[in-house]
Amino acid sequence: MRTFKFFANRLFYLLLALSSALFFSCGHNDTPRIYIGDTFHYWESDADSNLGDAMKNAANFKRLEDKCVHNLRHTLGKGEHYVWVRAEFEIPPQFKNQPLGLVIPHLRFAEQVFCNGVFISQYGAFPPHEQSTLFKAHFFSFPLNILKQEGKNIILIKIYAQGRSGISADSFVQPARYAYPNFESINFHHTRIYMFLVGILFLTFILYLSFYLNLKAFKEFRDFAFVNFFTSIFLIPFFATELPAYTNGGLPYVPFIKLTLCMPPYFMVFFATLFAINFLSIKPPLKVNILRWSILALQVLLTLFAPTYDFLIEIFPLMIVLLAMQGLIGAVAVIKEFLGKEKRMAALYFATGFLPLSSTIVVDLTLRLTDNTRTYTYFSIFGWQISIVIFIVMLAFRFASIYKKNERLSNHLKEEVAARTSDLQYANNELSDLNERLEKDKHRSDMDLEMASIVQRKFLPKPNRHFRGWEISVCYSPQAKVSGDFYDYYSFNDTLNGITLFDVSGHGLSASLVTMLSKNIISRVFQTGFRRKEPVDKILNKINNLILAEKGDIENYMTGVLCRFDDSENPARCKVELGNAGHPYPLKYSVSDNEVYELKGNDGKQHYGAIGMKGITVSFARSNFFMATGDILLLYTDGLTESTNSKQEQFGLKAIKEIVKKHHAKSSNEILGLIMEKLDEFTEYRGFEDDLTVIIVKRKNVSEYVEDEDHEDSFDDNVEELEDAGPEDLENAETKVEGSDTDE
């Protein structure tokens, strides 16, 4: 950064020297001048006044004492005015017998010039299409034939005054051959020189906007680009009189001034502040951003909706205060970073970049406060040009520094990537071997799981059965390969003695192992209790005690229902005893009253607990009822009622009851199909999140009984199929082994 500081200092002094040479290379010559400012007299008239009126009212002219550049506004006040200004001069011997020229360095707004009663020329335009000559000097040529070589020559100037109007007290008369070059020199310093600066500013805008569009991370490039853009717009009025679009009257004056001379400074200071913030990588609070945008919006709205040129002048002090507030935000941000340690040097360089601008602003203020009778070149504009060059160099150094750093990181990264690639190649080889082993292990696990599924299904009876007086249909749908649900029939020949349905907690292999352990215990205890005519709740208690003893530390528990049937006394009306160990309440459809009931127990005691829960006292429910021909008993696990849809709503019992009630005359298999179809629609065919088992037991006429045909597959054949199967076969494997009933 020392190199940058040295370079910036040398660049500043070089540009200062070039600017000085530029200012003085077109300096005025030493030819004598006739200054006429001390002879100015004025007479306020109306829009229709003419030369004759001015000459008739010669006695009413008053001396124009005010010599400042806005003397007409100070003298006449606000608003629009028409005023005649009279000046007089005598031709000195050295100027006699040659054309003379009048040079007015500054005159606002528009004027017509007469010399000795002869119309000479006009600058600007009078209403209704008023147009100002802005910062341009005025030159009028007086031909030899209208000049009085002896005595006084009278100059009459009709002026349309509006806003900050005035006539320069430094106006002078000279021989035309000297006056015109002086006029051109003044115009060069006051107008044309800015055309060159605008070109530089606009090119800088294009350059840095292009940088930003390709490097969005460098927001300071964007801010710097727009500072240059709005500065170039602000400078247009200084040379607008050289543009045909303005001089031809194509641009109305007040809108033109709003869009060029008034509003661009608001955006210049706004983006300059933003430039400081992004240059120093500052994150201002939200309230600061709101304040900045509010100031800008207020300035733009007040200016945009200003009704007159005078209103723009009246709000000018307020706009200056708002500009100062906007700039102060950036200044405070720079000072805070300078007082800190982390970004002190960056803040110092940023402040150095604005040093030429701030210095020339002081020069401009000093000149205008100490001498308000002359129109001076705005040195601050040239100071801003020097600041722009410094910031161009500064941003270039910053970008180059980041680029070099990234290049070093990139080279280091390439070396690091090469080393890591070698390590990754070795790791990939190891991982490939591991994946191969895992694939083999997975294949073996899938085979084991499929075999466990076959074994589990082998222990289950056929899903659809007919017994004497009974029609049974079952939907058994494990959530995984193996299930925690299991069921069983208990029969003797063609007589159905009982049905059980149990649901082991959890899923997967552990739950399925508990089902295999429990099924034998339940079968043994039920058949013993059936022979002894023990109540079903007592049978469930014995099952609970045995399972607690057998399962040891296994945490799984289970719920279930156990039904016992007895139609020995009256085949037309079967007696049913149902025990419930914490399981969802079974449903019973009664043909006689066409209603579906939940079987909650009618033994007159409280019910609580489940099977296999250590240290928990249990009291299992018992329901006693009869089933006539056409009656339906529905057993299910909670996977049915607790299935959810996309809105996380549960399926519940309502739809089940409606289907059973409406379609009770259909077969048990048809009713089961309707229930499962309704469930699929409800869950939007997303599959089930839990093991699901549904059993429908329908009472039929005993005389209509037809024995089922058995189709049992060999368990050994299924095992051989599994041993020869590949992974893809396991996914589509179908269980061919059906369980057989447990006969008494």
FILUMFI-257931 format. One record per residue (C-alpha): residue in one letter; x, y, z. Coordinates in steps of 0.001 Angstrom, whole numbers, plus 500000, padded with zeros to 6 digits. Example, Ala and Ser with C-alpha at 12.3 -4.5 7.8 and 13.67 -1.06 7.14 Angstrom:
BEGIN
A512300495500507800S513670498940507140
END
This chain:
BEGIN
M500000500000500000R502998502326500377T503525502040496620F499902503017496068K500158506029498392F503304507259496631F501668506827493238A498445508580494310N500348511593495667R502370511955492468L499210511599490388F497440514322492401Y500223516865491859L500469515976488178L496754516516487606L496840519747489609A499633521049487386L497757520056484226S494575521715485487S496442524926486290A497945524968482830L494478524382481390F492963527282483350F495632529835482450S496426528803478891C493371530712477669G493735533709479963H492526537210479052N494882539529477182D495945542916478519T493914545013476033P492075547834477873R488357547407478512I485474549761479127Y483650548320482178I480018549430482155G478785547857485411D479022551148487300T476644552811484797F473823550251485170H470372551731485773Y467132549771485705W463427550318485084E460863547566485777S458291547309483007D455836544754481686A456032542026479060D454727544264476266S457160547138476788N459360548089473855L462340550255473082G460186553349472745D458706552809476218A462182552472477685M463361555684476036K460244557581477177N460808556441480767A464467557404480878A463773559568483921N462325556577485816F465489554484485625K467127553823488997R470745553107489696L471529549366490100E473603549450493257D473822545669493767K476894544239492054C476488540531492918V475704537882490319H472067537643491486N471521541400491687L468218541435489767R466594538914492111H467793540897495131T466483544129493605L463215542952492017G462269540110494365K460760536686493656G458667535743490642E458773536775487001H459861540305486072Y460526542319482938V463191544972483427W465176547349481242V468812547922482130R470583550974480709A474340551431480397E476392554108478685F479980554521477577E482214556873475638I484686555579473096P488289556282474092P490703557425471377Q492339553994470972F488918552341470276K487595554921467773N486667554115464212Q486474550342464722P483665547873465530L483203547220469216G481873544244471115L479918543955474359V480740540964476591I478375540073479450P480024537199481386H476806536304483176L473143537177482574R470013535309483613F467386534715482198A466982536078478659E467660539463477069Q467407541684473987V470183544263473427F469855547656471726C472685550103471048N471846553717470295G468269552688469469V469265549877467119F468425546216467888I471624544178468084S470763540600469099Q469030538345471641Y470088535514473987G467622533024475453A463870533117474872F461042535079476453P457730533492477570P455652531606476698H458549529361475615E461168530787477944Q464686529432477727S467782530450479676T471343530673478404L472414529159481730F476164529574482319K477086530867478875A478650534338478428H476973536760475985F478639538603473118F477089541454471100S478821543081468129F478319546840467627P478866547843463974L480842550982463294N477888552767461674I475738552788464832L478442553949467218K478891557568468281Q482568558376468089E481959561446470215G479672561617473201K477786558879475004N476648555586473494I473493554220475125I472966550461475620L469435549304476521I468869545694477557K465390544228477981I465680541329480449Y463230538609481392A464162537878485022Q463155534707486846G464715532812489704R468321533683490506S468497536307487799G471222538887487493I473557540750485174S477311540692485620A478847543927486934D482025542894485065S480380543448481666F482719545315479348V483125546844475893Q486206546219473745P487142546305470120A485392543347468545R488662541679467547Y489620541479471238A486169541141472764Y485248537974470889P488365535949471939N487728537041475537F484118535932475165E485297532552473845S487779532219476708I485067532870479300N482771530349477608F485523527761477555H486033528012481321H482331528321482143T480795525793479718R482800523874477127I485438522519479442Y482752520441481157M481979518532477955F485366516848478189L484764515992481842V481332514491481121G482896512213478530I485401510920481096L482672510434483694F480380508538481351L483153506225480176T484046505556483818F480387504733484487I480290502221481606L483599500660482662Y482757500105486325L479178499071485676S480577496384483366F482977495323486124Y480097495062488573L477857493064486214N480642490488485918L481798490703489555K478636491142491626A480584490734494866F482270494127494290K479313496357495139E481627499361495440F482115499128491644R478371499630491159D478258502572493584F481285504218491987A479745503759488527F476505505498489512V478331508348491252N480043509014487910F476804508652485971F474832511150488041T477785513540488101S477815513505484295I474066514285484243F474625517120486736L477226518735484447I474986518823481359P473477522299482144F476970523823482131F477291523210478392A473637522668477407T473729525850475301E476139524015472993L473534521269472392P470981521722469571A468359519778471563Y468399522547474179T468904525644472019N466086524579469655G463638524682472547G463050520925472567L463604520729476325P461299522846478550Y463427524777480992V461943523844484405P461729520050483782F465225520213482301I466599521930485426K464824519440487706L466274516422485917T469812517745485493L470777520452487944C468512519508490891M468027515752491248P471427514289490212P473212515738493308Y470775513801495520F471817510542493853M475484511570493729V475649511969497508F473442508889498077F475720506632496022A478857508301497392T477671507356500891L476862503838499702F480290503725498057A481911504474501429I479812501781503137N480617499057500604F484251500128500158L484797499591503881S482520496488504003I480211498062506585K476771496657507412P474734499661508592P471697499128510849L468273498918509239K467240502292510670V470230503962508954N469236502469505601I465651503598506119L466880507125506929R469068507255503808W466270506104501513S463790508443503200I466062511452502635L466483510526498968A462751509962498462L461871513283500124Q464354515184497962V463158513581494734L459449514042495488L459795517693496543T461795518471493421L459671516446491033F456420518090492129A457802521617492490P455259523813490638T457590526673489655Y461228527605489269D460891529981492235F459690527090494403L462850525179493490I464919528143494679E462939528396497919I463518524733498821F467198524924497863P468392525496501502L466353522483502656M467883520337499921I471380521413501018V470585520405504616L469292517006503450L472392516522501296A474551517315504314M472629514749506386Q473074512121503676G476785512860503355L477214512940507119I476100509296507311G478988508301505046A481436510574506867V480479509112510252A480913505581508868V484420506415507606I485395508104510895K484151505131512957E486213502711510885F489240505005511174L488920505092514968G488797501302515006K491852499212514288E490657496601511827K489887498919508873R491804502048509842M494078502037506783A491180501416504382A489286504360505930L492392506543505615Y492830505683501925F489147506366501293A489379509785502971T492527510514500937G490583509817497754F488096512562498640L490811515054499640P490988516820496212L487196517230496188S486969518530499746S489900520929499157T488389522428496006I484986522759497690V486697524987500265V488246527002497402D484843527449495695L483143528536498910T485940530986499717L485828532618496278R482060532995496255L481804534247499832T484569536828499413D483567538039495947N479996537555494793T480263539984491867R481905537516489501T481099534114488061Y483931531695488801T484715528291487396Y483627525496489759F486989524174490911S485269521459492958I484206519766489720F487860519447488747G488686518344492263W486082515632491846Q487765514552488604I491042514138490466S489238512169493201I487707509924490543V491137509177489070I492467508381492548F489539506030493198I490032504386489813V493625503627490789M492561502598494290L489872500189493048A492300498788490485F494870498103493212R492201496521495397F491012494277492573A494591493334491642S495363492476495263I492319490215495525Y493107488653492144K496692487823493213K495454486396496485N492919484228494660E495608483145492209R497856482035495077L494939480219496670S494104478607493338N497655477315492887H497701476030496440L494286474499495885K495512472627492821E498314471074494866E495902470286497668V493395468794495228A496079466569493704A497047465268497156R493438464817498214T492613463098494920S495251460492495632D493881459991499142L490338459810497815Q491318457242495209Y492713455019497938A489656455624500093N487363454896497139N489061451570496571E488616450717500232L485015451894500093S484353449829496993D485569446693498785L483488447581501814N480403448194499660E480856444816498036R481012443133501438L478008445129502623E476077444129499511K476756440482500233D475781440939503879K472614442742502789H471781439917500407R472179437397503220S470107439603505546D467366439897502933M467342436146502528D467160435664506286L464357438214506574E462419436650503707M462838433258505296A461613434676508610S458596436048506750I457870432644505234V458277430958508598Q455948433481510236R453297433028507545K453676429270507913F452473429655511488L449375431570510384P446209429866509113K444702430415505674P443278433939505419N439879432877504048R438041429931505620H434584428432505944F433449426477508977R430049425071509704G427927428182510200W430831430585509658E432461432518506804I435842434109507629S437941436569505577V441287438032506632C443470440902505370Y446997440465506728S449378443289505627P452778443568507369Q454409446994507351A457738445227506654K458665441698505581V457688440405508991S454876441557511214G453929442060514850D450311441043514117F449174437416514268Y445880435561514325D444651431978514661Y441543429809514363Y440739427000516837S438547424256515402F437610420617515645N436902419157512217D434426421647510673T433395423253513980L434883426651514864N435711426883518575G437602430172518686I439529432983517008T442376435106518338L443966438311517045F447005439875518735D449206442917518026V452778442953519382S454280446388520045G456994447563517666H457784446434514122G460169444206512283L462112441175513359S461904441601517145A458109441906517060S457813438901514712L459892436716517057V457560437580519921T454588436544517741M456102433092517171L456836432697520878S453364433858521881K451339431912519311N452154428517520795I451493429722524346I448130431224523366S447095428108521430R447973425798524312V446310427916527021F443159428532524944Q442592424858524178T443117423910527821G440742426649528960F438205425677526285R438056422114527537R437722423308531137K435114425927530152E437148428677531812P436049432329531266V437979434025528463D439286436796530752K440804434113532986I442393432484529915L443923435868528979N445339436228532503K447053432827532211I448447433812528805N449804437025530328N451562435177533159L453153432609530853I454371435176528322L455899437315531099A457802434254532273E458881433137528790K459936436423527126G462361437450529874D463882440924529303I462253441471525919E460439444806526189N457696444112523656Y454147443760524942M450936443008523082T447216443603522960G444639441181521633V441155439668521556L440150436068522127C436743434708521001R435075431446521993F432054430110520063D429422427607521222D426398426699519071S425906423234520499E422638424159522226N421068426158519368P422777426169515925A420602429081514785R421840431279517616C425537430879518495K426773431897521934V429942434024521803E432317434918524641L434957437567523783G437943438591525918N439857441834525294A443401442563526538G443801446293525846H442934445868522151P440769448157519941Y437092447310520518P435723444740518027L432568445597516082K429393443522515874Y426680443999513270S423238442791514335V420769441874511599S417805442120513919D418163445861514600N420418446754511615E423041448417513829V426809448179514423Y428014448052518053E431413448358519706L432029445441522095K433462447186525162G432731444444527699N429603443692529705D431146441964532722G430551444966535013K434169445655535960Q436909448132535034H439360447101532319Y443031447994532069G446466446688531103A447927444651528253I449769441339527930G453486441133528710M453932444357530739K456023443688533846G454808445078537154I451450446192535719T448184444943537244V445710443854534580S441944443465534368F440791442143531014A437325442739529575R434753440038528815S431754440386526521N428983437790526231F426557437948523294F424812435856520629M425234435823516861A422355434923514584T422488434160510880G423676437265509016D425375438816512050I428963439998511516L431920440202513909L434832442473512865L438254442207514559Y441128444555513626T444445445973514793D445062449698515300G446851449875511938L443374450125510377T441772452953512354E444972454947512914S446007455105509243T446318458768508216N445921460827505070S448015463786503856K446211466060506348Q447200463743509214E443537462794509775Q442867459244511041F440660456770509169G438638455951512294L435536453729512626K432826455810510953A433489454667507386I433895451040508529K430521451031510293E428822452598507270I430255449963504899V429288447022507151K425791448389507695K425203449160504015H426714445968502576H425960443435505336A424225441134502852K427437440649500866S430010437971501626S432684438566504236N435338438747501509E433364441403499577I432835443478502727L436551443233503514G437405444347499967L435149447413500269I436769448402503570M440301448096502164E439327450001498999K437939452840501132L441137452834503219D443335453087500088E441313456063498848F441588457749502242T445375457287502488E445808458243498804Y447501454886498144R450563455924500153G450894452559501872F450502451811505563E452679453050508406D451863450127510727D451121446415510546L447473445948509593T445170442963510119V441392442848509634I439228439744510274I435556439560509293V433573436675510807K430065436288509362R427425433932510772K425921431746508028N423131429187507907V424550425874509131S422790423965506368E424611425975503661Y428084424873504730V430452423730501933E433891422433502892D436969424372501625E439490422839499254D442992422901500788H445948424148498672E448973423814500894D452480424374499479S455559422718500851F457569424782503347D460750423087502145D460017424069498524N459812427726499548V463117427533501394E464838426015498347E463464428858496200L464941431394498603E468362429809498566D468514430089494757A467041433613494568G468961436782493706P468378440213495320E465844441208492670D463919437983493197L463682438661496917E461966441988496288N459218440273494254A459059437059496196E455559435880496959T454807433750499931K453479430474498736V453045428857502112E449664429234503776G449205428423507474S446963425653508653D444356425792511331T445087424705514844D442824421746515426E441871420747518829
END
